[in-house]
Each structure stands twice: as structure tokens, then as C-alpha cells.
Amino acid sequence: MSDARPSTHQKALQINLDAGKYGTFAEIGAGQEVAHWFFLVGRAAGTVAKTISAYDMSVSDAIYGRSDRYVSRQRLESMLKYEFDLLLQRLGQSRGDRSTFFAFADTVATRGRGEPGNGWLGIRLQTQPHGEPSEIIIHVVMQDLESMHQREALGVIGVNLIYGAFFYHDQPLTLIASLMDDLRRERVEVDMIKFGGPAFAGVDNRLMSLQLVEQGFTDAAMFTAAGEVVQPSEVLYKKPILVERGRFRPLTNLTLDLLERATEQFVAQPELQGEEPIVLMEMTLRDLEQASGIDSQDFLARVDTLGTLGKTVLISSFGRYFRLVEYLCHFTPQPIAIAVGIPSLRDIADEKYYPDLRGGILESVGRLFKQNVKLYVYPYRDPATGTVTTAETLQVAPPQRHLLAYLLENQYLQPIRGFNPAYLRLTSPEVLAKIQSGDSAWEAMVPAPIVATIKRDRLFGWHPPA
């Protein structure tokens, strides 16, 4: 917790003492943990118009409409809209000139016996009397082992969200940082946040997703090609998944060929039974960092070009591939595939990257392939000699040769077939240099839709010829 920010108790009391802030608390599934704080600190009559806990599913449906899942974004959004509209209907005339109204809601499932809980929290609020409402939605995973402690954490983060919405709405980075005041990552993970409405008109939710990973609130965040932030389970739940990791600065014809050929081979696997996989383009924080840190405009340039091809983006802090696989396995029992090049396979097979694992490379390989996971490997052309290396001809240190042979024989590693040999000459640094120098040769090295996006939006330092 930052010493510059108030405690949970102080936040709740400060809101209660502000006669202009008045609203409803609607909480499902974990008691009234957030509203409890405002009663606990006193003077709640100045803030709380109503509290409700529509715990019974039939009651919840009668108020907010039917929902396929009760702990879902859909349910939360219907709660926020219903309660905020009802508040304006009942009190807008009598105290609308002197109040900024709000509706806070959460729908949560706590878990016992060592399982984490999860939930959706949100607030719809006015930042000035009679103003159009703005909104913040978050998804949390509660890591405490006991449901009582999970509920306590829920109460704290709910107060933090309400306080941040009112007092930091013009400082979204501070607002995000304040969500974890009086909490630790070991207790709560925030893996999705979305801002909307006039108070956040200048906020890019993709950058806010990046902040969650940068600030260590979650290991990964996701958004669609249209820029819509999503909670990973909304996209990945019980789906086969194909991931390509890269810098994508920019995505080249080689990068796309790797993905398309890997997809062809993956969908042909009998286990998929014709089901199309979810395709993710993953960038790690390490892939995004430059000498001066992470450049937000450079990040958005990469994301915009991936969106041009309709790709969903995953931002992560996973350095090792087995950590990525373990993360994805939380969402699906279906097959998982990773599309890689020979340089990445060399890293995976290098013992020096696992000094902290008691089982070394054997442990890393076991964790990587413990579920139905395959690596599809694109060949590599040595720029100095012109020699082409495939997964089958890759030379590794003697202790790893038998391990590599085992993975190939059991088809955990599969060489990519049908690739375009002409693309083996391409490298992203070379393409980027040509973009920035004005050498138009880069246009033949990048997929045509991305060429158009780069030139239209002047991305990666491109500028039109003089």
C-alpha cells in the first residue's frame, strides 16, 4: 500500500462524509462485504440509498433478467444498469441538483477447500450532478484459501474501486494502482479492467490492460481485434488454443506463414474433431521493453497491426513457455499448440534457462507437455551460410539430443510443412529498418493489410516519400 493514499477505513469514511455522493449497493454471492464497510465506519446515511443482496437465483432473475451464468460480466452489467436507472427514477427529481449518483454492484463466487474465488465488480457513476454516467468494470480472482478471507478481500477492493472512481477518475493509472491498497497480489488478482463513458473518453482500455500486467496485478491480460478487453475465460473456456509468441514489430510474411501453417496442421489433429481453435498472438513484457521502457505508442502500433488481421492479443509476464501453458490450462482441457521458430526451440532446449528448477530441463519439459500440448516448429535460415535448420536437423548439446529425439518421435514437436522458403530470409529488425529509412522494399515483406495500416496511420516511424 502506498503511504500517500488513505486506508480502506479512511476511504469509506471520506465518501460517507461527502453529502454529494449517493448510491446503491447490489451484491450477489458473498454477502454485503463492500456495503458493510460504509456502515462500519459510520455516517452511512449520507451515502447509502439502498443495499440489496439478490442471493436467490429466482429473485435475481426476477429483478435483473435471466442469465446463463450468474457470475459473469453480463449479470454485472444488467445489475449496474438496473440499479442506476432505478436510483435516478426515484431520486433524480428530489436530490439530483445536489448529488452525483452511483450504483455499485458485484457478483462473486467464493470457493473453499483451497480453491480460488472469482467475481465481477463494477461502478456506474456521475462525476457531476445530472451528468451522463461513466463506468468501470473489473474481474478479480481471490487467492485466499478460506472463503472468509476471500470475502474480506472483496470488501477492500470494492471500497478501493468506489473511491478510485470518484477521486482518481482523471488519473486512470493512479486509479489502477489504488485498487490494491491494503491488499497483496497473493490475495487478489485483477485480470481485467474496462473504463467507459464521458469521464474516461480519452482512456484506451488496451493500455489499461497493459498496466495490469506491468503493475503485477495479473500475469496476463487479453483483448480482441476490435480492442475490446475481455476476461480470458470469456474467450478460452473449454476451447482448443493456438498461440504464437513474438514481438510483432511488425508482423512479417514469415510470421504469418508460421501461424497459418501451424494452424493447418493443428486443426488436422483428430483430437480437435474439426473444432476451430482460438488463436492468440502473445507479447510478453520482455518483448515490449525498449531501452527507455515500454513505449505505449509503439505497443499500440503492434496491436493495431495485429487487429488488422483480426487477431486476439494476449499480454503476459511469462518468460518461460511452460508458465504460459500452465496458465492456459486453467481455462481449457482441450489441446494447446504453440507456433515457434528454431531460435525459440533452442532456448527451450537450453539448460542454462532453468537454474532455479530442481529438475532442470526435464522438469521444464514435463511441465510444458503435461497436458495435450504440441509445438509446431518453423525452420530457420542462417543469414551467414544460408543453411536451413528444421526441428529434425537442429543440433543441441549432447545431453539434450535424446530428449529432442523423444519429443519428435512422440510428436510433441512437429516440424512445420508446406512453408514458403522465400520467407526464410525475412527478419523483423530488417523490415523495421526499411520502414523507418523510407526503403519501400519492406512493403513486399509484410502482409498487404498491415502495409495499408502502417501507411495510413504512419506506424513504426513510417513516413511518406518526400
C-alpha positions, -999 to 999 in steps of 0.1 A, spaced: 0 0 0 12 35 -8 17 57 23 3 86 2 -32 71 -1 -58 66 27 -66 33 43 -98 14 35 -114 28 66 -105 63 57 -117 59 22 -152 47 32 -155 74 58 -144 101 34 -171 91 9 -197 89 37 -189 124 48 -193 138 13 -230 146 11 -228 148 -27 -222 111 -33 -252 90 -30 -259 55 -43 -270 19 -43 -250 -13 -34 -261 -45 -50 -241 -76 -41 -246 -112 -51 -228 -143 -38 -206 -132 -10 -228 -113 14 -227 -75 15 -189 -72 21 -185 -38 3 -216 -21 18 -205 -34 52 -175 -10 52 -197 20 47 -219 10 77 -189 1 98 -172 35 96 -204 54 104 -223 82 87 -236 58 61 -269 76 58 -250 103 38 -240 78 11 -262 46 11 -295 50 -6 -301 12 -7 -284 -21 -3 -296 -53 -18 -284 -89 -19 -305 -108 -45 -288 -141 -35 -316 -165 -46 -313 -171 -84 -350 -168 -89 -351 -134 -71 -320 -123 -91 -337 -133 -124 -369 -115 -114 -350 -83 -108 -322 -83 -134 -335 -108 -161 -323 -143 -168 -286 -150 -173 -267 -181 -185 -241 -176 -158 -247 -157 -126 -210 -148 -120 -205 -131 -153 -200 -97 -170 -235 -100 -184 -250 -103 -150 -229 -74 -136 -238 -51 -164 -275 -58 -160 -272 -51 -123 -254 -18 -128 -279 -5 -154 -310 -16 -135 -299 -1 -101 -286 31 -116 -317 38 -137 -339 29 -107 -320 54 -85 -324 82 -110 -361 74 -114 -367 75 -76 -344 103 -65 -334 123 -96 -360 149 -91 -357 153 -53 -319 155 -50 -305 154 -85 -292 190 -82 -270 183 -53 -259 147 -58 -237 126 -80 -254 93 -81 -237 59 -83 -246 22 -84 -220 -3 -72 -225 -40 -79 -207 -72 -76 -214 -109 -84 -190 -133 -68 -184 -169 -62 -161 -176 -32 -146 -210 -30 -134 -231 -1 -111 -261 3 -81 -243 -13 -98 -232 -45 -97 -196 -55 -129 -175 -58 -136 -151 -86 -160 -123 -93 -171 -92 -113 -172 -58 -97 -183 -25 -112 -195 10 -106 -216 33 -127 -214 69 -115 -219 105 -123 -189 128 -119 -212 159 -117 -249 164 -109 -272 155 -139 -241 142 -158 -241 112 -181 -228 82 -162 -194 66 -166 -185 31 -157 -156 9 -145 -157 -29 -146 -131 -53 -132 -127 -90 -128 -109 -104 -98 -95 -138 -87 -94 -142 -49 -65 -164 -38 -71 -168 -1 -77 -203 10 -106 -196 33 -139 -181 20 -140 -158 50 -107 -142 39 -118 -140 3 -149 -120 14 -127 -97 34 -105 -90 3 -136 -85 -17 -148 -58 7 -114 -40 5 -111 -40 -33 -147 -29 -36 -141 2 -15 -109 9 -34 -128 7 -67 -155 31 -55 -130 56 -40 -108 55 -71 -138 61 -94 -147 92 -75 -113 107 -67 -90 94 -94 -112 93 -124 -90 118 -141 -58 98 -132 -65 63 -145 -30 50 -138 -33 61 -102 -68 46 -101 -55 12 -112 -26 13 -87 -50 22 -59 -71 -10 -64 -46 -30 -44 -43 -6 -15 -44 -27 18 -41 -59 -3 -13 -81 -18 -11 -99 -51 -10 -132 -31 -46 -124 -20 -62 -108 -51 -55 -108 -88 -71 -82 -111 -70 -97 -146 -94 -74 -165 -105 -37 -163 -127 -17 -186 -134 20 -185 -163 36 -203 -183 68 -205 -175 105 -207 -152 106 -177 -129 82 -195 -133 94 -230 -96 96 -235 -87 62 -220 -75 34 -242 -85 2 -225 -57 -17 -242 -32 4 -224 -51 -1 -191 -48 -39 -197 -11 -35 -202 -9 -16 -169 -25 -45 -150 4 -67 -162 31 -41 -158 20 -33 -122 20 -70 -114 -18 -73 -107 -21 -102 -131 2 -124 -152 -18 -118 -184 -45 -96 -200 -64 -100 -232 -83 -80 -258 -99 -87 -291 -90 -75 -326 -116 -48 -321 -98 -36 -290 -124 -49 -266 -109 -60 -233 -120 -94 -222 -115 -117 -192 -96 -147 -206 -122 -173 -196 -148 -155 -217 -127 -164 -248 -108 -195 -238 -133 -216 -218 -131 -252 -229 -116 -243 -263 -86 -256 -282 -59 -229 -283 -31 -220 -307 -5 -194 -296 22 -175 -314 46 -155 -293 65 -127 -308 75 -90 -309 54 -83 -340 73 -51 -347 60 -55 -373 44 -89 -382 61 -101 -414 51 -126 -441 73 -152 -423 54 -146 -390 20 -150 -407 32 -181 -427 44 -197 -394 9 -191 -379 -11 -203 -409 9 -234 -415 8 -243 -378 -30 -237 -378 -34 -261 -408 -15 -289 -390 -32 -283 -357 -68 -284 -369 -60 -316 -387 -53 -333 -353 -80 -359 -346 -85 -346 -311 -99 -313 -324 -127 -331 -342 -130 -302 -367 -133 -275 -340 -116 -242 -349 -90 -232 -322 -88 -198 -305 -57 -181 -320 -38 -158 -297 -9 -135 -305 11 -132 -273 36 -105 -264 55 -106 -232 66 -76 -212 102 -85 -223 91 -84 -259 77 -49 -254 106 -33 -234 130 -10 -251 159 9 -237 136 36 -223 110 11 -210 77 3 -227 66 28 -253 28 30 -253 26 42 -289 48 15 -301 27 -10 -282 -5 3 -298 12 2 -332 18 -35 -328 -17 -41 -315 -33 -21 -343 -15 -41 -370 -25 -74 -353 -61 -62 -352 -59 -56 -389 -56 -93 -393 -84 -100 -368 -61 -114 -341 -68 -116 -304 -39 -103 -283 -25 -117 -250 -1 -96 -230 18 -116 -204 47 -117 -180 55 -153 -189 92 -157 -197 91 -195 -200 68 -214 -222 57 -239 -196 43 -210 -175 22 -199 -205 9 -235 -209 1 -238 -172 -18 -205 -174 -38 -216 -204 -46 -250 -188 -67 -231 -161 -92 -223 -188 -94 -254 -210 -88 -292 -210 -86 -291 -248 -54 -294 -269 -30 -265 -269 -5 -257 -296 24 -232 -297 38 -220 -330 76 -213 -327 107 -208 -347 140 -226 -344 156 -199 -322 128 -203 -296 132 -240 -297 169 -236 -290 160 -216 -259 135 -241 -247 162 -268 -250 189 -248 -233 197 -260 -197 210 -225 -187 175 -211 -186 164 -234 -157 189 -230 -128 161 -225 -103 143 -257 -112 153 -287 -92 146 -309 -121 163 -286 -146 153 -290 -183 135 -323 -175 112 -305 -151 105 -277 -176 97 -302 -204 74 -321 -182 55 -290 -172 54 -278 -208 39 -311 -222 20 -323 -192 -13 -317 -209 -21 -323 -246 4 -297 -259 23 -296 -292 50 -273 -305 49 -266 -343 83 -256 -354 92 -233 -383 126 -237 -400 154 -212 -398 179 -200 -424 213 -189 -412 219 -155 -428 257 -161 -430 258 -196 -445 223 -200 -460 219 -233 -441 183 -242 -433 177 -258 -399 145 -277 -391 132 -293 -359 146 -326 -372 181 -313 -381 185 -290 -351 218 -296 -332 216 -293 -294 240 -301 -266 248 -338 -262 227 -342 -230 196 -329 -248 199 -350 -280 179 -380 -268 153 -357 -252 148 -339 -285 146 -372 -303 120 -384 -278 98 -353 -283 100 -356 -321 92 -393 -321 62 -388 -299 50 -358 -319 52 -333 -291 74 -314 -316 61 -312 -351 81 -297 -380 60 -272 -400 54 -284 -435 45 -265 -466 62 -233 -456 73 -207 -481 112 -209 -485 113 -174 -497 102 -161 -464 131 -176 -445 152 -146 -454 129 -122 -436 136 -107 -401 116 -82 -383 145 -59 -374 154 -57 -411 118 -49 -421 116 -22 -393 148 -6 -405 135 -4 -441 102 11 -428 120 38 -409 145 46 -436 120 50 -463 130 19 -483 98 8 -500 112 -28 -503 95 -35 -469 61 -35 -485 68 -69 -501 79 -83 -468 47 -76 -448 10 -88 -454 -8 -63 -476 -35 -54 -449 -7 -45 -425 11 -25 -451 -21 -4 -456 -25 1 -418 12 12 -413 10 37 -441 -25 50 -432 -16 56 -395 22 62 -400 32 35 -376 67 23 -366 82 56 -378 70 53 -414 67 85 -434 56 91 -470 83 98 -496 93 134 -500 
